[in-house]
Structure formats: C-alpha cells, structure tokens
Amino acid sequence: MQKRVLLATVLSFAFFIAYDYFFIPKNLPTDQNQTISSQANAQNAAPSTTTASASTANTVAPNATSESKNIAVVKSSHFEAHIDNLGRISKFYLNDEKYKNEDGSRIELTSKTLLPLEIRFSDTNLNEQAFKTDYISSAAELDVTNSKQTLVLTQNLEGSSVTKKLTFYPNGNYDLEVGVSGGEYFITPGFRPSVAVDNYTVHGALIRYADDKLKILEDGDVDGTEAFNDANIAAASDRYYTSLFYSFDKPLNVLVSTDTAENAIVFIKNSGEFRAGGYIGPKDHKILKSIDNRLTDVIEYGWFTFIAKPMFAFLSVLHDYIGNWGWAIVVLTLVIRLVLFPLTYKGMLSMNKLKELAPKVKELQAKYKGDPQKLNAHMMDLYRKHNANPMGGCLPILMQIPIFFAIYRVLLNAIELKAAPWILWVKDLAVMDPYFVLPILMGITMFLQQKLTPTNFTDPMQEKIMKFLPLIFTFFFVTFPAGLTLYWFINNVCSVIQQIFVNKLFEKHKKAEVKA
C-alpha cells in the first residue's frame, strides 16, 4: 500500500515537471508578437478556400500603399478602440485599473500579426485593391460609456463595395454587420491578444460547435488549414484575454490556419452579407455571461472542466459574500475537505491499521517467502480479520488528484484573481508570492503531515524519497501563483489537523481494546 501511495505522489510530481518542461514556454520576451512588423504580416497566407470540388485558392494580405492611420476612435470607461483606414481595429486598450501594466500604462490587446475585422478576398486583384483603398467612417469619435453607439465604415472598390456596420457596447462587445457586393471573402476576429508571455499561458484558437462541444487548437498544433462548418464561437485566446466572433442563430464557417511562426489564426469564410457578435477583452466570467452565458465556454479548463466549472461558480459565490478572493479560496478549500472528510477519515484509519499489522505482515513474508500464492491468501485473511483495507490509504489520494488538477486550472485561468489581494504581503493572487512565505509554509505543513502519517516502509530508498518530497515541492511551488499555493497550504493544514485527530482516536481505540 505504501508503495502505491509513493507512486501516486511521485506521479503527481512528475506530471508538473513534465508539464513545465514540455508545455511551458521558456525565456520568451513580453509582447513577443507585438514585435512582428506589419510588413511580415503582409506576407502571411490566408486560409485556403475549400469547395465541393476540393479546389483551393490562397489569398494574401498585400502591402498597403502607406502606413495605416486611424479614422475613428471608440471610447468607454472600460476600453478604447482605434479603427484604421483599412477598416480594422488597430488598437484596443483596457482602461480598468486591474488590467494596467506595472508602470501604469494601459494594456493593449491587438497584435500587428493580424488585426480584428480585417477582410481578405479570394479574388487576387480585388484583394490587392482592397489593401490599397481607404475606408470612410461615419464618425471620427464615439463615446459608448453609457449606451451603445453605431459606426459605419464603407470602402468603394472597382466592381465591388464593402460596408461594415459596428455597434459597440460599454463592455467591449460589438455587433457586426458586413455587406460585400461580389466575391468570396474571409473576415477575422484578429490574432489572439498577446499582452505578455508568462509561464502558464496557453495560446491558440477555440471553436465551439452548435452542439456545445469545444475544439482547442493550440499554437503549433494546426496542420495546414482546418475547416469547422458548424461553429457558433470562433475565438483566438491566451490565458486571460480573447478576441472572438459568435453567432448563435446562423453557424459560422470557420477556417483555422497558421502564420509563419505556426501560430493559429482564425478566419470566417463568407460571401455577401455577414452578421455576428464580436468581443475583445478579458475572459471575465461575469462580463462574458452578461453578453451571453454560452460565451463563458471560452474560459476552458482542460480535462477536468466538468469539475472546474462548478468549482469556479462556487468560488465566485463565496467571493460575492466574502468580498476577498483569497479568503474565498480558503473557504473553498475547507468545504472541499469537509466533503471528502468521510473518505479521508477512513483512509487514515486504514493506514493506522496497516501500520499496526506491519510486524505480522513481515512474519508472513518470512514464512511464505517462496510461495507468493499462500502469502497473498494469508495476507488477505489477516486484513479481513482486522477489517483493514490495503487500498484504503490510496483511494483518498486518487480522489483528490482530479480535484487538485481542476482547481489548479481554475486558479490559473481566473482573470478575476489578477491584482486581487489577500492579506498583508499578498497583493496579487495571480502571481507568485513575492516573499515566498506561502511556499515555505506549504513545505512545512507538508513535512508535518508526512511525520504524522503512519508508514510501514521496508525499503530505505522509498523512505528517503518521501522525506525529500516536502523540500522538492517547496522549491517547485515557489513560482506558482499565490492563489494556488494558498489552496495547497490550507489543504495541508487541514490534513495535519485531521491526521492528529485520527491518530489520537486510534490510540484511544487501541487502549480500549487492551483493557477489554
């Protein structure tokens, strides 16, 4: 049983080591995608147009005749959007204090790699002309702080015309109506926001189907151009932010291609009129839900989404009552421990019983050394006689692994924790503890838990590995967000208290048996 406990612990640790090595980008500069020039973008191929006859036509965004210039500005208390002369959202700033950079400057979400609302035509000549012809705006400035406002952009081409009617709302979402007279075209929600590259960012595209299923395409995983013809959300996302189109009335014909750096880029294929909703901004649960509850699927938690989603919903409810995300995490941890208490209690009792039976197990091992069948049979009889379950100590650990992974993703992906303080030195639960207090406390409580937990190791090497695990985990958790480390620390404190209680109860039970 102890070997299984050790294996479960080591495998959990190995998962994080592997995740860090294979999936977390190393030494990448902040705003790396912002450094890609618009000239490089001009050479990027747009997605193929796939027809029934399987023929393709590649479209490129040619160099504009001059540098783009702004023709309209849309302002809100929450954001500021700039529209350039090619009818694209060239800049999108977040005004809220929590999203500002350390120097106090506003976060800018668009990337020069591919700008939102850019249109590319299948017809090469028309496409060339479109990138050399300026749009005309119906207004130079809109203020949508208190109510929605509409901006109309028009572009007159030889043999065709383009109209973009944009209705902006205060939270950063907008309604989009496009009218194109002639020719198949592609329109994009833009390249994923690239505010910063950090150790936990997953970049790529997310497609939500009409049947509510999700398809995630991380950067580097897109093979050529992939088509999705029954989608209602097409999003380009990173850890905290997204730029997306959505249409719940009429399916989107989505094409996901790649740029020269193998980053996923999203286009919607269409001809004639196109209507959809759009959004640029943080993946804030309340904001997305206020637009449409289905948009919250853009906040994706991986394999354990079915556990993570209700867990975040409960965490959010706790925050609404408590008013502090740190204390909400503490209460959430306590609730999880209470729910799992019957299971962990039985597991701890089982481990105490197994420790008590260890000398008898050694006697059986010596007696039936050459006969494993008889050894197993007598060991099972021994366990049955004393009502001990050799798997009882493993089950609570196995139960907690998916819960830990789920809350791991919740606390990593929740932008609500960004710039959210807990107490004293913890000013931001989304970044590492600046003074390493929580990782050290986590390591100390893990060591105490290990000392209090009954063991019956027969292999000295296993015992040494277990002794070093608290130290290894402490160093590993140093770079983890404070919110996640807080959860693990409180979880360890609960385990220590529970183990002390079980140990005393078991000793009391033993004394009662001796007296009897």
N, C-alpha and C positions, 0 to 999 in steps of 0.2 A: 504494500500500500504506500509506504514512504517513497519507494521508487517512482510510483505513479504521481505522487504529489510533487516530487522533484522534477519529473519530466514535464508536468503541466506548467510549473513555474518557469523552468528553463525555456520551454517552447514559447511562452508568453514574452519572455525577454528577447528571445531570438527573433520573434516577429518584429519587434520595434527596431532591432539592429538592422534587419533586412530591409524594413521599410525606409529607414534613414539612409541606407547605402544605395538602394536601387531606385527609389522613387522621389527622394527629396533633392532638389537642385542644389548644387554646391557652388559657392563663390560667385553667384550671379549678381551683377550690379543692379541697384534700384533703377526702375524705369528703363530697363534694357530695351524694350520695344519702342520707347519714345525716340531712341537714337536712330532708328531706321528712317532714312530720308524719304521724302515723297517721290524722289526720282526712282528709288528702288521699288517703291510701290507701283510705279507706272509700268514696271516690267513684270509684275505678278500676273499670272494667268488666272482668269476667272474660271468657274466650273464649266464642264462640258454640258452641252445641251443634248440630252438623250431622248431620241424619238422612237417610235414603234419600229422603225427600220434599223435601229441601233446605230444610226449615223451620228457623228459628233461635230461640233463647231466650237473652237476655242475663241474666247473673247479676251482681249487685254485692255487695261486702262492706259491709254497713251498719255504722253506728256502733255500737260496743259500748255497753252501758249504763253502764260505768265504765272507768277506765283498767285495762289488763291488769296482772296481778300474777303472780308466779312461784308455782308449786305444786310444782316439783321441780327438783333440781339433779343433773346427772350429771358426775362428776369423773374425770379421768385425769391421768397425768403429762404427757400431750400436749395435752389440751384440757379445757374446762369448758363444759357446755351448760346453759342455763336453759330450762325448759318453763313457758309461761304458762298462765293459766286457760282459754284458748281452744284448748289442745292443740297449740300451735305452739312451735318452737324460737325463743325471743325473743332469746336471746344465745348466741353461740358464740365463746369465746375460745381462742386458741392460746397454750399455755404455754411452748413451746420458746424458748430464748434468741434464736435467729437470727430469729424472727418478731416480736420485740418492737419497739416504736417507739423513736425516738431518746431519749425521756425515760424509757425503761424500762418503760412501760406495755404491757400485753398487747394484741395485735391482736384486734379484734372483727370477725367476718366477716358477721354478719347485717345486713340493712338493713330499716328500718321500712317501706320501699316494699312489700315482700311477704315474709312470714316463712315459713320451711320448715314443711311439714306442715299449712299452712292448708287447710281444706276449704270449698268453696263449692257450694251446691246449685242445681240448675236450678229447683226449686220456690221461688218468691219468698218465700212465707210461711215455709217450712221454713228457708230461708237466713236470713231475718230473725231467726227464733227461735234458730238455731244461734249467731249472733253475740251473743246476749244470755244464753246459758246456759253456765255454767262446767263445765269438765271436773273429774273426780275422779281423783286419782293414787293408784296402789297404794303409792307410797313417796315420801317427801319428799327423799331423797338416795340416790344410788347411787355407788359407787366401782368403776370398771372398769379401774383401773391394771393389775391382774394377770390379770383374766379378764372375760369378757363377763357382762353383767347385763341383766335384763329389767324394763321398766317398762310398766305397763298404764294407759292413760287411757280413761275412759268418760264419755260425755255422754248424758244422757237427755232426749229431746225428745218433744213430743206427737205420737204416731203414728210415732215413729222413735227409733233409738238409734245411737250411734257408739262403736266401740271401736278404739283404736289400741294395738297391742302393739309396743313398741320394744325391740329387743335391741341394746345398744350394745357396741362393741368398743374396745380401747385406742387404736387409730389414728384414730378419728373416723368410722369407718363404722358403719352400723347396719342391721339387718334390720327391715323394716316390714310389719306385717300389719294391714290395716284391714277392719273389718266394719261395714257400714251396712245397717240394715234399712229398705229402701224409699227410692226416689228416686235419680235420676242425680246424680252429683257430680263435682267437679273437685278434685284434690289437687296441690299444688305443691312442688317441691324448694326453692322460695324464690327471691328475687331474687338476681342474681349478687352475689358478695362485692364490696364496694366499699371496700376498705381505704384506697386512695389512688388519685388520678387522676394518672398520670405521662405523660411524652411518648411512651411506647411501648405504652400499653395499648390492647388491642382488646377491647371489651365485646360481649357478646351471648349467643346460645344456640347450642349444638352438639347435633345429632341424629346418632346412629349407628344405621344400619339393620342389619337381621339379616344382610344380605349384605356387611357390613363397610364399606359406603360411608358417607361423612360429609356432613352438610349444615350449613353455617355460616350463621347469621343474625345479622349484626351489628346493633347498635342503630341505628335509623333506616332499616333495610332491610326491615323486616317490613311487608307490605301487608295490613292487616286482621288476620284470624285465619287461620293456616295449619295444616293438619292433616297428621300423619305417623302412619300406622297400622301400620307395620311396623318400629318402632324398638326397640332394646334398651338404649340410653342416651339420656337427656334431661338435658342439663347447662346450667346458667347459669354463665358463666365470665367472668373477666377475665384479665389477663396471667399472674398467678401462682396464683390461687385458683379454686375451683369449688364449686358446690353441685349435686348431681345425684341422679337416680334411675336404677337399672339393673335390668333383668330379662332374663336370657338364656334362660329357659325359656318364658316367655309374652310375646309382643310387647306393647309399650306403645302406647296410643292417645294420642299427644302432640298438644297444641294449643299453638301459639306465638302469643301476642297481644302487645299493647303497652300501656304505661301512658300517662298524659297527656303524658309527656315523650318518647314514641316509643321508650322502652327495651323490649327484648324481655323478655317474661315467659312462663314455661313452666308448663303445667298438664298433668296426666294425667287424661283423661276415663274414668270408670268407674261401675259400679253394683254393689251387693252387696259381695263380698269383693275385696280388692286386696292383692297381695303383691309386694314389690320390695326391692331393696337400696338403701341411701342412703349418701351420703358428703358431708361438708363439710370442707374443708381445703385444704392446698396441693397444687398439681399436681406433687407429687414423684414421680418415676418409680418409685422403689423402693417407696414406700407404695402407690401405685395397683397396681403389679404384684403386691404381696403379697396384695391383695384379689382381683383378677382381672386377668390380663395384658391383657385387652381394654379395660380402663379407661384404659390408657396412651394410647389414641387421643384422649382428651380434651386431651392435650398436642399441639396442632395447629401445624404449621409452614408452612402455606400451599402454594404451587405446588410447591415442591421438597421436600415431605415424604418422598418416596421416597429422596432423598439425605440429608436431615436426620436421619431416624430412625436409620439405621445409623451416621451420624456421631456422634450423641449416645451411642449404645450403645458405640462405640469410645472416646469421650471418658470415659465412665463407667468403663470397664475400666481406662483409663490412670490415672484418679483412684484407683481401688481399689489399684493398685500403688504409685503415687507419693505419694498422700495429700495432694496440694495441687492445687486446680482450676487455678490459674494455670500451674503447670508442666505440667499435663496439656494445657492449651491450647497451650503451647509445643511439646510433643512432637507433638501432633496436627498442628500447622502443618508441622513438619518432615517428618512422614510424608506429608502431602498433597503437599509439594514433591518428595519423593523419587518418589512415584508419577507425578507429572506431569513429572519431570525429562526423560525422553526426548523428550517433546513440546516442552517449553520450550527444550530444548537445540537441537533442530532449528530452532525458530522464531528463536532468537537468531543461529544461524549464517546463516539465510536473510536476516536483517536486515543482517548484516555484508556479505554478498554483494551485496545490493541497494544498499548504500551505495557499494560498490566499483564497481558498474555505473552509478551515477548520472550521471557525466560522459558515458558512451556513450549513455545514455537521452536526455540533453539534446541530443546531436548528432542523434539520430534524430528528436526532436521538431522541431528546427530544419529538418532536411532534408525531412521529410514533413508540414510544418505544415498544408498544405491537403488532405491525403489521409489521413484517420483510419484507413481500412481498411489501407492499406500500413503506416502507423505501428504499428498493433496487431500486424500479421503479423510485422514486423521485430523488434518488442519481444519477442514470444513466441519467436522464433528465438534472440534474444540470451539470454533467460532459460534456454531449453533448452540452449544451447551451454555455459553456465556453471553448469548444474544449480542454478539459483536459482528459488525459488517465491515469486511476488509475494504470495501469501496466507499464506505460512509464518509471518509475524510476527503475523497476526491470529488464527490458529487457537488458539494457547495462551491468548490473552486471552479469546476466546469460550468456551473450555473452562472457564476459571476463573470466569466470571460466575455460572453456576448454582451452583457450589461456594461462591462467596462469599455469594450470597443465602441458600443453605441454612445455612451456618454463622452468618450474620447472624441468622437466626431461631432457631437453636439457642441461641446465646449470649444472645439477648434473652429467650427464653421459659423458659430453665432456671432454676427457682427454687433449684436446688442451688447456683447461684453467689451467691445472696443472702447477704450477710455473710460470704462466703468470701474470705479474704485471699490475697494472692500473696507479695509481699516488701515490706519496709520501709514505704513510704508508702501502698501499695495495700492497704487493709483490707477493701474490698468490691468484688468484680469485677462486681457487677450495677449499680453506679452509676458516674458519671463520675470520672475521675482528679481528685482534689481539687487537685493542684498542676500539672496539665496537662503532666506530664512525658512520658507516653506519646504524646499527640497531637503534641507538639513533636518527639519522636524519630521518630515516624511520618512527619512532614513532612520532616525532614532526610534520612531514608533514601529517601524518595520523590524528593527533589531529586537525591541522589547517583545513584539508579537512572536518572533522566532524563539526567543528564550522561554517564553511562557507555553509555547505549543509543545505537547508531548511528542517525542520522537523515539524511534527504535532503530536507528541506523546501524547496520552491521558493516557497512563499507566506509572506511575513514575518508576516502576521497569525496563521497557524496556529502558527508558531514562538513567537509571543508568548503565545498562549493556553496552549500546552503549558508554558511557563516559569512561568506563574502558577498552574497546577493544584496543585502541592505546597502552596502557601500557602493556596489555597482549601480544599483537603481538610483541612489542619491545623485551620483555624477550624471546619470542618464537624464534624470528629471530636471537638472539644472537649466536646461534650455527650453523646457516645456512651458506653455502658458501658465500663468499663476492660477487661473481658474481650474485647470486640470489638476495641477499639483495640490491645490486646496482640497479638491474632491478626494484624492488619494490619501492625503494626510488625515482628513476626518474619517475616512473609511478605516484606516489603520487604528486610529484612536478607538473607534467602536469595536474593532476586533480585539484590541488589548483588553478593554473593559469586559467584553463578553467572555474572553478566554479566562480571565481572573475569576469571573463568576462561575464558569463551568468547572474550573479546577477545584475551587472551594467546595462546590456542590458534590463533585465526585469524591473528594476526600471525606466529606461528611457521610456520604453513602457507604464508603468503604469501612469507616469506623462503626457505623451502624451494623454492617454485616458481621464484623469481627465480634461485636458484643452479642449478637444473636447466636 
